[in-house]
Amino acid sequence: MYNTLLIAELIVSVLLIIIVAMQPSKTNSASSALSGGAEQLFGKQKKRGFEAVLQRITSVLGTLFIVLAIVLAYLSAN
């Protein structure tokens, strides 16, 4: 069971890296890079289409990665 979960963790980590690399850049100019993008943080822009799907997949894979890491740590301790 430990080996199966370890392989699943590796697959999720590679998929997470690919999905994060596919996401479009948020900064458009030097001023937004210096301000930290605060105007986008407090803006009410909803992501649609491809960006929304990528954000959902990233959230799911990130949560799955953390859960698998905790389960693997528990199994290796016992």
Secondary structure, DSSP 8 states (H G I E B T S, - for coil): -HHHHHHHHHHHHHHHHHHHHHS-----SHHHHHHTTHHHHSS-----THHHHHHHHHHHHHHHHHHHHHHHHHHHH-
